[in-house]
Amino acid sequence: MKGQAPCKDCECRTVSCHASCEKYKVYRAELDELKRQREHESEHAGYCRNLRLFVFKKSRSRER
């Protein structure tokens, strides 16, 4: 998903129209899904990085 919110240049736009606009609800759901995916990827990358550091430190302590 790229681009701007469907609100841009919308002729039906009013104060607090997001609550009833189906186009905005779909747009918002897509944004929320992208955010969830990014957070998951970030958590996974952080876990892998920490695991590599742990293994590296363990191997270094055995060498001494």
Sine and cosine of phi, psi and omega as CSV:
sin_phi,cos_phi,sin_psi,cos_psi,sin_omega,cos_omega
0.00,0.00,0.78,-0.62,0.07,-1.00
-0.70,-0.72,0.22,-0.97,0.09,-1.00
0.97,-0.25,-0.21,-0.98,-0.07,-1.00
-0.98,-0.20,0.24,-0.97,0.04,-1.00
-0.87,0.49,0.47,-0.88,-0.01,-1.00
-0.91,0.41,-0.17,0.99,-0.01,-1.00
-0.94,0.34,-0.45,0.90,-0.06,-1.00
-0.86,0.51,0.84,-0.54,0.02,-1.00
0.89,0.46,0.38,0.92,0.02,-1.00
-0.98,0.21,0.76,-0.65,-0.02,-1.00
-0.97,0.25,-0.34,0.94,-0.03,-1.00
-1.00,-0.06,0.08,1.00,-0.09,-1.00
-0.93,0.38,0.75,-0.66,0.05,-1.00
-0.65,-0.76,0.08,-1.00,0.07,-1.00
-0.89,0.45,0.76,-0.66,0.01,-1.00
0.85,0.53,0.59,0.81,0.02,-1.00
-0.97,0.24,-0.28,0.96,-0.02,-1.00
-0.85,0.52,-0.52,0.86,-0.04,-1.00
-0.91,0.41,-0.46,0.89,-0.07,-1.00
-0.90,-0.43,-0.05,1.00,-0.06,-1.00
-1.00,0.05,0.90,-0.44,-0.01,-1.00
-0.92,0.40,-0.61,0.80,0.03,-1.00
-0.89,0.46,-0.65,0.76,0.01,-1.00
-0.93,0.36,-0.61,0.79,0.00,-1.00
-0.88,0.47,-0.66,0.75,0.05,-1.00
-0.91,0.42,-0.72,0.69,0.03,-1.00
-0.84,0.54,-0.72,0.70,-0.03,-1.00
-0.91,0.41,-0.63,0.78,0.03,-1.00
-0.89,0.46,-0.65,0.76,0.04,-1.00
-0.90,0.43,-0.68,0.74,0.05,-1.00
-0.88,0.47,-0.69,0.72,0.00,-1.00
-0.89,0.45,-0.62,0.78,0.03,-1.00
-0.91,0.41,-0.68,0.74,0.05,-1.00
-0.88,0.48,-0.67,0.75,0.01,-1.00
-0.89,0.45,-0.69,0.72,0.00,-1.00
-0.88,0.47,-0.66,0.75,0.02,-1.00
-0.90,0.43,-0.70,0.72,0.01,-1.00
-0.89,0.46,-0.67,0.74,0.02,-1.00
-0.90,0.44,-0.65,0.76,0.02,-1.00
-0.90,0.43,-0.71,0.70,0.01,-1.00
-0.89,0.46,-0.64,0.77,0.00,-1.00
-0.91,0.41,-0.69,0.73,0.03,-1.00
-0.89,0.45,-0.67,0.75,-0.01,-1.00
-0.90,0.43,-0.70,0.71,0.01,-1.00
-0.89,0.46,-0.66,0.75,0.03,-1.00
-0.90,0.44,-0.65,0.76,0.04,-1.00
-0.89,0.47,-0.72,0.69,0.00,-1.00
-0.89,0.46,-0.67,0.75,0.02,-1.00
-0.89,0.47,-0.72,0.70,0.01,-1.00
-0.90,0.44,-0.62,0.78,0.02,-1.00
-0.90,0.43,-0.69,0.72,0.03,-1.00
-0.88,0.47,-0.67,0.75,0.03,-1.00
-0.89,0.45,-0.66,0.75,0.01,-1.00
-0.88,0.48,-0.74,0.67,-0.01,-1.00
-0.90,0.44,-0.67,0.74,0.01,-1.00
-0.88,0.48,-0.71,0.70,-0.01,-1.00
-0.91,0.41,-0.62,0.78,0.04,-1.00
-0.89,0.46,-0.70,0.72,-0.03,-1.00
-0.92,0.39,-0.58,0.82,0.03,-1.00
-0.93,0.37,-0.60,0.80,-0.01,-1.00
-0.94,0.35,-0.49,0.87,0.03,-1.00
-0.96,0.29,-0.47,0.88,-0.04,-1.00
-0.95,0.33,-0.42,0.91,-0.07,-1.00
-0.98,0.18,0.00,0.00,0.00,0.00
